């Protein structure tokens, strides 16, 4: 049996571009507590070595994907400043192992969320603005052969992300029915709506807020929250140009180059 520390080291080392086998020698596929323990070891290591945490990402907000992995809840990972690329920027292929893009709504908090019973309404009152986002997910597990525990331990299968330049207050937004279109090289490859994200992006963020308080690490003012995919993930190939548009919120894009 591998220890939590040994699995954390395996995952950190895989950030050089190689992938590893699923973590079956140390984590059962449904070992939620153990998986978050591995994630926390690496989060603490990275922060101690100079990375800056700037928010969280929510994953597994689709009920179909939850059923596929045999779970009934989302998961989360930590966003670091060096994962963010500028709108219209370029990602070099060597930085990621097996990346996929998904369009999302990002929320930036204007106040802390400290309640273990946080509701969607409380989230709405705490949000400063919404932004169109693309998350570039990645996995250090070979061929994406992930269980729930694998993706949690691997920081929620995080990679990089891009945010649009429009910052839109929630006052006049309909985050439930707003439509999303994601294009690759001018071709539509993913469609969705806000309701695809755990029924509503504010529901997903309320779940994250409650869970973060339980972990003793509540969401804080200024945090960026990637609320979850609005449509299917799409694999990246060198030379691709991705653009996402979310109705009422804005757009963002990036290039993926060899």
matplotlib code that plots the C-alpha trace (Angstrom):
import matplotlib.pyplot as plt

x = [0.0, 1.3, 1.0, -0.7, 2.7, 4.0, 0.9, 1.2, 4.9, 3.9, 1.3, 3.7, 6.4, 4.0, 3.6, 6.8, 4.7, 4.6, 1.5, 1.1, -1.2, -4.4, -3.8, -5.3, -2.3, -3.2, -6.8, -10.0, -12.0, -14.5, -12.1, -13.1, -11.3, -8.0, -8.2, -8.6, -5.8, -3.5, -4.7, -4.0, -0.5, 0.3, -1.5, 0.5, 3.7, 3.1, 2.1, 5.2, 7.3, 5.9, 2.7, -0.2, -3.7, -6.3, -9.5, -11.2, -12.5, -15.6, -15.7, -18.2, -21.2, -22.8, -25.1, -24.2, -20.5, -21.2, -23.1, -20.2, -17.8, -20.3, -20.6, -23.4, -21.5, -19.1, -15.5, -13.1, -9.5, -7.3, -6.6, -3.1, -2.0, 0.4, -2.5, -4.1, -3.4, -4.5, -7.5, -6.3, -3.1, -1.2, -0.6, 2.5, 1.7, 4.6, 2.9, 0.1, -0.2, -3.6, -5.7, -9.3, -11.3, -14.6, -16.5, -17.7, -19.0, -16.5, -17.6, -15.4, -16.4, -16.7, -17.1, -16.3, -18.6, -18.3, -21.6, -21.8, -25.4, -24.5, -27.3, -27.5, -29.0, -26.1, -23.7, -25.5, -25.2, -21.4, -20.5, -18.9, -19.1, -19.3, -16.9, -16.8, -14.2, -12.6, -11.0, -8.3, -8.6, -5.7, -5.0, -1.8, -3.5, -2.8, -5.5, -7.9, -8.6, -9.8, -11.9, -13.5, -10.5, -8.0, -9.4, -9.8, -6.2, -5.0, -6.3, -9.6, -7.8, -6.8, -4.7, -5.0, -7.8, -8.5, -11.0, -12.7, -12.2, -15.9, -16.8, -20.6, -22.6, -25.3, -28.1, -29.4, -28.0, -29.9, -27.3, -29.8, -30.8, -27.8, -26.5, -22.9, -21.2, -17.6, -15.7, -12.6, -11.0, -14.3, -16.4, -18.9, -17.8, -19.8, -23.1, -24.8, -26.5, -26.1, -28.6, -26.1, -23.9, -25.5, -28.9, -27.4, -23.9, -25.0, -26.0, -22.5, -20.8, -23.0, -22.0, -18.3, -18.8, -20.3, -17.7, -14.9, -16.1, -16.2, -12.6, -11.6, -10.7, -13.7, -14.0, -12.7, -13.3, -11.4, -11.5, -12.1, -14.5, -14.8, -18.3, -18.3, -18.7, -21.7, -21.2, -19.0, -15.2, -13.2, -9.6, -6.9, -4.5, -1.5, -2.7, -6.2, -7.8, -10.6, -13.3, -16.2, -19.2, -21.7, -24.8, -25.0, -21.5, -18.9, -16.3, -12.8, -10.2, -6.8, -4.5, -2.8, 0.6, 3.3]
y = [0.0, 3.4, 6.2, 9.5, 11.2, 8.7, 9.2, 13.0, 12.8, 10.6, 13.1, 16.1, 14.3, 13.6, 17.4, 17.1, 15.6, 11.8, 10.1, 7.5, 4.5, 5.0, 5.2, 1.8, 0.8, 3.5, 4.7, 2.9, 4.4, 5.9, 7.0, 10.6, 11.5, 9.8, 11.6, 15.0, 14.2, 13.6, 16.8, 18.8, 17.4, 18.8, 22.0, 22.7, 21.7, 24.0, 27.0, 26.5, 26.5, 29.7, 29.1, 31.4, 30.0, 32.3, 30.3, 26.9, 24.9, 22.7, 19.4, 16.6, 19.0, 16.8, 14.1, 11.9, 12.1, 11.5, 8.3, 7.2, 7.5, 6.1, 9.3, 11.6, 14.8, 17.2, 17.6, 20.5, 21.5, 24.6, 27.2, 28.7, 32.0, 30.2, 28.2, 31.3, 32.5, 35.8, 36.0, 35.2, 33.8, 30.7, 27.4, 25.4, 21.7, 20.6, 22.1, 19.6, 15.9, 15.1, 18.3, 18.9, 22.2, 23.0, 26.2, 27.5, 30.5, 31.9, 33.9, 36.3, 36.8, 40.2, 38.9, 35.8, 32.7, 31.4, 29.4, 25.6, 26.1, 28.5, 28.9, 29.9, 33.2, 33.9, 33.1, 35.6, 38.3, 37.6, 37.5, 40.6, 39.6, 36.8, 36.1, 33.8, 31.1, 28.1, 25.5, 23.3, 20.2, 17.7, 14.4, 12.9, 9.5, 7.6, 7.7, 9.4, 6.1, 7.9, 7.0, 9.7, 9.3, 9.7, 13.0, 14.4, 13.5, 15.0, 18.4, 17.9, 17.0, 20.6, 22.1, 25.8, 28.3, 31.5, 34.2, 36.8, 40.5, 41.4, 41.5, 41.4, 41.9, 39.3, 41.8, 41.4, 37.9, 34.7, 32.1, 29.3, 29.6, 31.5, 29.7, 28.6, 27.9, 26.7, 26.7, 24.9, 26.5, 28.2, 25.0, 24.5, 21.6, 22.1, 23.6, 24.0, 26.3, 27.4, 24.7, 22.0, 23.0, 21.2, 22.7, 26.3, 27.7, 29.3, 25.8, 24.5, 27.4, 27.0, 23.4, 24.4, 27.1, 24.6, 21.9, 24.4, 25.5, 21.8, 21.5, 24.5, 26.6, 28.8, 30.8, 34.3, 37.7, 37.8, 34.1, 33.0, 30.1, 28.0, 26.7, 23.7, 22.7, 23.8, 21.3, 18.4, 18.5, 18.6, 17.3, 19.7, 19.2, 21.5, 24.3, 24.5, 27.8, 27.6, 30.3, 30.3, 32.6, 32.7, 34.7, 37.9, 37.4, 37.6, 35.5, 34.3, 32.3, 30.7, 28.9, 25.6, 25.3, 22.8]
z = [0.0, -0.9, 1.7, 1.1, 0.9, -1.7, -3.9, -3.6, -4.8, -7.7, -8.8, -8.4, -10.4, -13.2, -13.8, -15.9, -18.7, -17.9, -16.6, -13.9, -13.3, -11.3, -7.6, -6.8, -4.6, -2.0, -2.7, -3.2, -6.0, -3.5, -0.8, -0.6, 2.6, 1.5, -1.9, -0.4, 2.0, -0.9, -2.6, 0.5, 0.9, -2.6, -2.1, 1.1, -0.7, -3.6, -1.4, 0.7, -2.5, -3.8, -5.7, -5.0, -4.5, -6.1, -5.9, -6.5, -9.4, -9.2, -11.1, -11.7, -11.8, -14.5, -13.1, -16.1, -15.2, -11.5, -12.4, -14.6, -11.6, -9.1, -6.9, -5.9, -5.4, -7.2, -6.3, -6.1, -6.7, -6.0, -8.6, -8.6, -10.2, -12.6, -14.0, -15.5, -19.0, -20.5, -22.8, -26.3, -25.0, -26.0, -24.1, -25.2, -25.6, -23.4, -20.3, -20.3, -20.6, -22.1, -22.0, -22.7, -22.8, -21.3, -21.2, -17.8, -15.9, -13.4, -10.4, -8.4, -4.8, -3.2, 0.3, 2.4, 2.5, 6.0, 6.6, 6.8, 5.5, 2.7, 0.1, -3.5, -2.4, -0.1, -2.9, -5.2, -2.5, -2.2, -5.9, -7.3, -10.9, -13.4, -16.2, -19.3, -18.7, -20.4, -18.1, -19.7, -17.6, -17.5, -15.8, -14.6, -14.7, -17.9, -20.6, -18.2, -16.5, -13.4, -10.5, -8.2, -5.9, -8.7, -9.9, -6.4, -5.4, -8.7, -7.7, -9.5, -12.8, -13.0, -15.8, -16.7, -17.3, -19.2, -18.2, -20.5, -20.1, -19.4, -15.7, -15.4, -12.1, -11.4, -11.2, -14.7, -15.5, -15.9, -15.0, -15.3, -19.0, -20.4, -23.4, -24.1, -27.4, -27.6, -31.0, -32.1, -35.1, -36.0, -35.7, -32.9, -30.7, -27.5, -26.5, -23.2, -20.6, -17.1, -15.9, -16.9, -13.9, -11.0, -11.9, -11.5, -11.1, -7.8, -6.6, -7.4, -5.7, -2.6, -2.4, -2.7, 0.0, 2.5, 1.7, 2.1, 5.5, 6.6, 5.4, 7.5, 4.4, 3.6, 0.4, 0.7, -0.9, -4.2, -4.8, -8.4, -8.7, -11.8, -11.3, -13.6, -17.3, -19.2, -22.0, -23.1, -22.8, -26.1, -26.5, -27.6, -30.5, -31.4, -33.6, -32.1, -31.4, -28.9, -28.2, -25.8, -25.7, -22.8, -23.4, -21.4, -19.9, -22.7, -24.4, -24.1, -26.2, -26.3, -28.6, -28.1, -29.9, -30.2]

ax = plt.figure().add_subplot(projection="3d")
ax.plot(x, y, z, "-o")
ax.set_aspect("equal")
plt.show()
